[in-house]
Amino acid sequence: MMVKAKTEDLENFITVVDCGSFTAAANLLNTQVATISRSIARLEKELAVTLLNRSTRRIELSEEGHLFLKYAKEGLDTLSRGEEELNNLKGVPKGRLRVDAASPFLFHQVIPYIEDFQIAYPDIQLDLISNENIIDLIEKKTDVAIRIGKLADSNLHAKKLGNSTLHIVASPRYLAKTRIPKHLSELKHHALIGFADSAKLNNWFLKEDIELRPRITASNGEALRQLALNGNGIALLSNFMIRKDLENNRLVELLPGTVTSPNPREEIHAVYYKNSAVSSRISAFVNFFSKKFSL
């Protein structure tokens, strides 16, 4: 029996369901909403059923849509596994690999080695995505994610890349206009830089019980680093992003030994689903970069 549904239409259908809207799916796939709409309409016409019930506010799967979604996902996964097995026979990882990491990790640990990776694996097409929060790998169609902090997902396969120690730091520019803190209690009198909307990341794991309130907050670690470099205050930052700053005296470590280590914020893992159909590409990426990372 000839299969009428095109793989591109199936992928678009699944993405719309995962994202919850045509607009979100179009943004994720970097295409036009009209293209997604035509794709779904074409799929429904070929199958002679309504897969999605549309309203002005939301879309919902029809009964037929629920049934077909399961087989669409299984079918595409089987095709992906088949392509992967063929590539394995050739001995060369090949295809698209979508990698997610927080922006500081991308900037300081991944991007500097992309040229070398592409020389080693010219047939892997990398999509580098920056998210500051933990994402759903399936929903965001992500193959492997670099996660900073203690893991909680039991359905993910994880490879620990190591620990990155945390340092209390400030720039010489900031320290020139204030008294250098000699004790943890003095931090309360300084301009502290922290994360916006994330109480967990504003836990400094200090060896003394001191309540700290940031004066300036930002949404990602690279913004915190830039604020510190430009003399705006004191921050707690991971070694993987400030190692060179410390070596070149752009930042100065304060109160060494006062942060509890190891602590949950220091752990760094590469995570992916155990049944991933892109295992050779993931292995190539993780094995290559685990030797490059300076945590």
C-alpha positions as CSV (number, residue, x, y, z in Angstrom):
1,M,0.0,0.0,0.0
2,M,1.4,3.4,-0.9
3,V,1.8,5.9,1.9
4,K,0.2,9.2,1.0
5,A,1.5,11.3,3.8
6,K,4.8,13.2,3.2
7,T,7.4,13.1,5.9
8,E,7.6,16.9,5.9
9,D,3.8,17.1,6.5
10,L,4.1,14.6,9.4
11,E,6.9,16.6,11.0
12,N,4.9,19.8,10.7
13,F,1.8,18.1,12.2
14,I,3.8,16.8,15.2
15,T,5.5,20.2,15.7
16,V,2.1,22.0,15.8
17,V,0.8,19.6,18.4
18,D,4.0,19.9,20.5
19,C,4.1,23.7,20.3
20,G,0.3,24.2,20.7
21,S,-0.1,26.6,17.8
22,F,0.7,27.2,14.1
23,T,2.7,30.3,14.9
24,A,4.9,28.7,17.5
25,A,5.5,25.7,15.2
26,A,6.4,28.1,12.3
27,N,8.9,30.0,14.6
28,L,10.5,26.8,15.7
29,L,10.8,25.4,12.2
30,N,11.9,28.8,10.8
31,T,9.2,29.0,8.2
32,Q,5.9,30.8,7.5
33,V,2.6,30.2,9.3
34,A,1.0,29.8,5.9
35,T,3.4,27.0,5.0
36,I,2.5,25.1,8.2
37,S,-1.2,25.7,7.5
38,R,-1.0,24.4,4.0
39,S,1.0,21.4,5.2
40,I,-1.6,20.4,7.7
41,A,-4.5,20.9,5.2
42,R,-2.7,18.7,2.7
43,L,-2.2,16.0,5.2
44,E,-5.8,16.1,6.3
45,K,-6.9,16.0,2.6
46,E,-4.7,13.0,1.9
47,L,-6.1,11.1,5.0
48,A,-9.7,12.4,4.5
49,V,-10.0,13.2,8.2
50,T,-9.8,16.3,10.4
51,L,-6.7,16.0,12.6
52,L,-6.9,19.4,14.4
53,N,-9.9,21.2,15.6
54,R,-9.1,25.0,15.3
55,S,-10.7,27.9,17.2
56,T,-9.7,31.5,17.5
57,R,-7.9,30.8,20.7
58,R,-6.4,27.3,20.5
59,I,-6.1,24.1,18.6
60,E,-7.0,20.6,19.8
61,L,-6.4,17.2,18.5
62,S,-9.5,15.4,17.1
63,E,-10.1,11.8,18.0
64,E,-8.6,10.8,14.7
65,G,-5.7,13.2,15.4
66,H,-4.9,11.5,18.7
67,L,-4.8,8.1,16.9
68,F,-2.7,9.3,14.0
69,L,-0.2,11.3,16.1
70,K,1.0,8.1,17.8
71,Y,1.7,6.4,14.4
72,A,3.2,9.5,12.9
73,K,5.8,9.8,15.7
74,E,6.6,6.1,15.6
75,G,6.9,6.2,11.8
76,L,9.3,9.1,11.7
77,D,11.3,7.6,14.6
78,T,11.6,4.4,12.6
79,L,12.8,6.2,9.5
80,S,15.3,8.2,11.6
81,R,16.6,5.0,13.1
82,G,16.9,3.5,9.6
83,E,18.9,6.4,8.3
84,E,21.1,6.3,11.4
85,E,21.8,2.6,11.0
86,L,22.8,3.2,7.4
87,N,25.2,5.9,8.5
88,N,26.6,3.6,11.1
89,L,27.4,1.1,8.4
90,K,29.3,3.7,6.6
91,G,31.2,4.5,9.8
92,V,30.6,8.2,9.6
93,P,28.1,10.2,11.8
94,K,25.9,12.2,9.5
95,G,22.9,14.5,9.6
96,R,21.4,17.3,11.8
97,L,22.2,17.6,15.5
98,R,20.3,20.1,17.6
99,V,22.2,21.1,20.7
100,D,20.8,23.2,23.6
101,A,22.9,25.0,26.3
102,A,22.8,28.1,28.4
103,S,24.3,31.0,26.5
104,P,27.5,31.3,28.7
105,F,28.3,27.7,28.1
106,L,27.8,28.1,24.3
107,F,29.9,31.2,24.2
108,H,32.8,30.0,26.3
109,Q,32.9,26.2,26.0
110,V,31.3,25.2,22.7
111,I,31.6,27.9,20.0
112,P,35.4,28.2,20.3
113,Y,35.8,24.6,19.1
114,I,33.1,24.5,16.5
115,E,35.6,24.8,13.6
116,D,37.6,21.9,14.9
117,F,34.4,19.8,15.3
118,Q,33.3,20.5,11.8
119,I,36.7,19.5,10.5
120,A,36.4,16.2,12.4
121,Y,32.8,15.6,11.5
122,P,32.0,17.5,8.3
123,D,28.7,15.6,7.7
124,I,27.1,16.7,11.0
125,Q,25.0,19.8,10.7
126,L,24.9,21.6,14.0
127,D,22.0,23.7,15.3
128,L,23.1,25.5,18.4
129,I,20.2,26.7,20.6
130,S,20.5,28.9,23.7
131,N,17.9,28.5,26.5
132,E,18.5,29.7,30.0
133,N,15.9,27.4,31.5
134,I,15.5,23.6,31.3
135,I,13.6,22.7,28.2
136,D,11.6,19.6,27.1
137,L,13.9,17.9,24.6
138,I,11.1,16.4,22.6
139,E,8.9,19.6,22.5
140,K,11.9,21.6,21.3
141,K,13.1,18.9,19.0
142,T,16.5,18.9,20.7
143,D,18.9,16.0,20.5
144,V,21.3,16.8,23.3
145,A,21.4,19.4,26.0
146,I,24.1,20.6,28.3
147,R,22.6,21.1,31.7
148,I,24.2,22.9,34.6
149,G,23.1,21.8,38.0
150,K,21.8,18.6,39.6
151,L,19.7,16.5,37.3
152,A,16.1,15.4,38.2
153,D,14.9,13.8,34.9
154,S,14.9,10.0,35.3
155,N,13.9,9.4,31.6
156,L,17.1,11.0,30.3
157,H,20.4,9.4,29.6
158,A,23.2,11.6,31.2
159,K,26.9,11.8,30.8
160,K,28.5,13.8,33.6
161,L,31.1,16.2,32.1
162,G,32.4,17.4,35.4
163,N,32.0,20.1,38.0
164,S,32.6,23.8,37.5
165,T,33.5,25.5,40.8
166,L,31.8,28.8,41.7
167,H,33.7,31.9,42.5
168,I,32.6,35.2,44.2
169,V,34.1,37.8,41.9
170,A,34.2,41.5,41.1
171,S,36.2,43.6,38.7
172,P,39.2,45.8,39.7
173,R,37.0,48.8,38.6
174,Y,34.3,48.0,41.1
175,L,36.8,47.3,43.9
176,A,38.6,50.6,43.3
177,K,35.5,52.5,44.4
178,T,34.6,50.5,47.5
179,R,36.0,48.5,50.4
180,I,37.1,45.0,49.6
181,P,35.0,42.6,51.7
182,K,37.0,40.6,54.2
183,H,34.1,38.6,55.6
184,L,30.9,37.1,54.3
185,S,28.8,39.4,56.4
186,E,30.2,42.4,54.6
187,L,28.6,41.2,51.3
188,K,25.3,42.7,52.5
189,H,26.7,46.2,52.1
190,H,27.8,45.7,48.5
191,A,26.1,45.8,45.2
192,L,25.3,42.2,44.4
193,I,24.5,40.9,41.0
194,G,22.0,38.0,40.7
195,F,19.6,36.1,38.4
196,A,16.2,37.5,37.6
197,D,13.2,35.3,38.6
198,S,15.3,32.4,39.8
199,A,15.7,32.0,43.6
200,K,17.5,28.7,43.1
201,L,20.3,30.3,41.1
202,N,20.6,33.1,43.7
203,N,21.6,30.5,46.3
204,W,25.3,31.1,46.7
205,F,25.9,28.0,48.9
206,L,27.9,30.0,51.4
207,K,29.4,28.3,54.4
208,E,27.7,30.8,56.7
209,D,23.9,31.4,56.8
210,I,23.7,34.9,55.3
211,E,20.7,36.3,53.5
212,L,21.8,38.1,50.3
213,R,19.6,40.3,48.1
214,P,20.9,41.2,44.6
215,R,20.7,44.9,43.7
216,I,20.9,44.2,40.0
217,T,19.5,41.1,38.3
218,A,19.7,39.7,34.7
219,S,18.2,36.7,32.9
220,N,21.4,34.8,32.0
221,G,24.9,34.1,33.2
222,E,26.6,35.9,30.4
223,A,24.7,39.1,31.3
224,L,25.9,38.7,34.9
225,R,29.5,38.3,33.8
226,Q,29.3,41.5,31.6
227,L,27.8,43.4,34.5
228,A,30.6,42.3,36.8
229,L,33.3,43.1,34.2
230,N,31.9,46.6,33.8
231,G,32.2,47.4,37.5
232,N,28.6,47.0,38.6
233,G,29.1,44.8,41.6
234,I,29.9,41.4,43.0
235,A,28.6,38.1,41.4
236,L,28.9,34.4,41.9
237,L,29.9,32.8,38.6
238,S,31.0,29.4,37.3
239,N,34.7,28.8,36.5
240,F,33.9,27.6,33.0
241,M,32.9,31.2,32.0
242,I,35.4,33.3,34.0
243,R,38.6,31.2,34.0
244,K,40.3,33.5,31.5
245,D,38.9,36.6,33.2
246,L,40.6,35.5,36.5
247,E,43.8,34.6,34.7
248,N,44.0,38.0,33.0
249,N,42.9,39.9,36.2
250,R,39.7,41.2,34.5
251,L,37.9,39.7,37.5
252,V,39.2,39.2,41.0
253,E,38.1,36.3,43.3
254,L,36.8,37.5,46.7
255,L,36.5,35.5,49.9
256,P,38.0,32.3,48.5
257,G,37.0,29.1,50.3
258,T,33.7,30.5,51.6
259,V,31.5,28.8,49.0
260,T,30.6,25.2,49.8
261,S,32.0,22.8,47.2
262,P,30.9,20.6,45.7
263,N,27.3,21.9,45.5
264,P,24.4,21.2,43.2
265,R,25.0,24.2,41.0
266,E,28.5,22.9,40.0
267,E,27.4,19.8,38.2
268,I,27.4,19.8,34.4
269,H,25.9,17.0,32.3
270,A,25.1,16.2,28.7
271,V,21.6,14.7,28.5
272,Y,19.5,13.0,25.8
273,Y,16.7,10.5,25.6
274,K,17.8,6.9,25.9
275,N,15.9,5.8,22.8
276,S,17.4,8.6,20.7
277,A,17.7,7.7,17.0
278,V,20.7,10.0,16.6
279,S,23.1,8.2,19.0
280,S,26.2,8.2,16.8
281,R,25.9,12.0,16.3
282,I,25.3,12.5,20.0
283,S,28.3,10.3,20.8
284,A,30.5,12.2,18.4
285,F,29.5,15.5,19.9
286,V,29.8,14.5,23.5
287,N,33.1,12.6,23.1
288,F,34.7,15.4,21.1
289,F,33.7,18.3,23.4
290,S,34.2,16.5,26.7
291,K,37.9,16.6,25.8
292,K,37.7,20.3,25.0
293,F,35.7,21.7,27.9
294,S,37.6,23.6,30.6
295,L,35.3,23.5,33.5
